[in-house]
């Protein structure tokens, strides 16, 4: 019997999804064939933008509902929450897969993403986050696998997975706790660059608290959207209990944030007419104060519209918090103003669209909503709110408030009242930083390495060396005079490879050689050479093993 091939009906949202995928694929081509310099507005002064702030920091936080709900069911044995555990695990699994995919766009050399797995550096926060994300993604895949095996009726494998599920969930909670907090540790090393409204020694704790809060909020939002899209029954009694937990977490966040700002003396910065102050107030009002006030009333918690509005406001506020930490709080100290390019925005929207598409396909072909009845029923009538909201939906009012507060912040911006916080002066390069540091030490009577070193008899004819207090450009190089005899031995007494330049130091220390390439080492090259895929890196020698860091033109080994 011949079956005619029928194409899915084009709706408004499917057309929007196709447009987003087309724009994202074109931006992907530009990114991987022309480099980050051509596809983004990133620079050496501002290397982390939308792809890190939203795709990674927000993506990991949005997927926190997986370990929150799974720990409630498998560890605390609250079986009545089991109907929402599968959609939560699917959301978390897709979230982490999309975070890894977004990381490929931001890395300069994405084909080396596997290096932390074999080249260990336990002193690095990125190493810990990389390992935790890799292991937790594997745990989520194992937690999601019973859904696939149940679809193909593999009962023996299901028995084994159900036996090992509690230890897997416990391991997943541990790994998720580690890397959720470690994401905040990224910014602990920049106290002079991150704005004081967001920099705090308790930043890892705040990242973990906001991840828990966002996990509960996204569970509520995902349940409402799934029930609306797939005509499934909504578990209003379960979501009401999650709303109570969300209210408690919001109160804990509010108290912790106030105590931290008051103890550090940074509370007044929130009320100054600055760009950062306006966005901080918007983040606090939209993400913490407004949803906490809504959830404080039991009638609103039991209302579908009120509960969904509070959860949506919480998600918007915490997303603003992650963007403020990664972008807004770093702009003033960097000395540049960052605005994402259309390529960055289109790639981000494509990743979000792919997530919605995969979720829809999984909900259609896999038993995600196994608790739902075969014949979809109408949503149960919610209890009426004592003081009903206005005619407009609450989420429309939330979006309007967000745009209004953002417009105020952009209007006043940096032209308003000056902030009492003075950020560190942006440094052009490592060479300039070291030269400035030794210039300051020379004023205090200490001698710099250039003053302690001589170039030898052969280099005496080249004239006096420039003052270290003068800024040294990245293109500055030093080469010996032509009359210097060529070196016959390619390696010195310590096993380091000899190159053209040689600096002879006093006190009997051996000569140290450096490759005469432009600027400092590979991490200090210009942005286009550092990130572009088409740059010729083969002409730039790598840093020799064991060689000390140097400033172009002078250096001295430790005695």
KAWO-V38581 format. One line per field, one symbol per residue. ss: DSSP state (H for helix, E for strand, L for the rest). burial: + if it has 24 or more other ideal C-beta (glycine too) atoms within 12 Angstrom, else -. A space follows every 10 residues. Layout:
ss: ???
burial: ???
This chain:
ss: LLLLLLLLLL LHHHHHHHHH HHHHHHHHHH HHHHLHHHHL LLLLLLLLLH HHHHHHHHHH HHLLHHHHHH HHHHLLLLHH HHHHHHHHHH HHHHHHHHHH HHHHHHLLLH HHLLHHHHLL LLLLHHHHHH HHHHHHHHHH HHHHHHHHHH HLLLHHHHHH HHHHHHHHHH HHHHHHHHHH HHHHHHHHHL LLLLLLLLLL LLHHHHHHHH HHHHHHHHHH HHHHHHHHHH LLLLLHHHHH HHHHHHHHHH HHHHHHHHHH HHHHLLHHHH HLLLHHHHHH HHHHHHHHHH HHHHHLLHHH HLLHHHHHHH HHHHHHHHHH HHHHHHHHHH HHHHLLLLLL LHHHHHHHHH HHHHHHHHHH HHHHHLLLLL LLLLLLLLLL LLLLLLLLLL LLLHHHHHHH HHHHHHHHHH HHHHHLLLLL LLLLLLLLLH HHHHHHHHHH HHHLLLLLHH HHEELLLHHH HHLLLLLLLL LLLLLLLLLL LLLLLLLLLL ELLLLLELLL EEEEELLLLL LEEELLLLLL LHHHLLHHHH HLLLLLLLLL LLLLLLLLLL ELLELLLLL
burial: ---------- ------+--+ +-++--++-+ ++--++++++ ++++++++++ ++++++++++ ++++++++++ ++++------ ++++++++++ ++++++++++ ++++++++-- -----+---- ----++-+++ +++++++-++ ++++++++-- ---------- +---+--++- +++-++++++ ++++++++-+ --++++++++ -+++++++++ ++++++++++ +++++++--- -+++++-+++ +++++++-++ --++-++--+ +----+--++ -+-+++++++ ++++++++++ ++-++-+--+ ++++++++++ ++++++++++ ++++++++++ ++++---+-+ +-++++++++ ++++++++++ -++--++++- ++-------- -+------+- ---++--+-- ++--++--+- --------+- +-+----+++ ++-+++-++- -------+++ --+-+---+- ----+--+-- -+-+-+++-+ ---------- -----+-++- +++++----- ++++++++++ ++-++++-++ +++------- ---+--++++ +++++++--
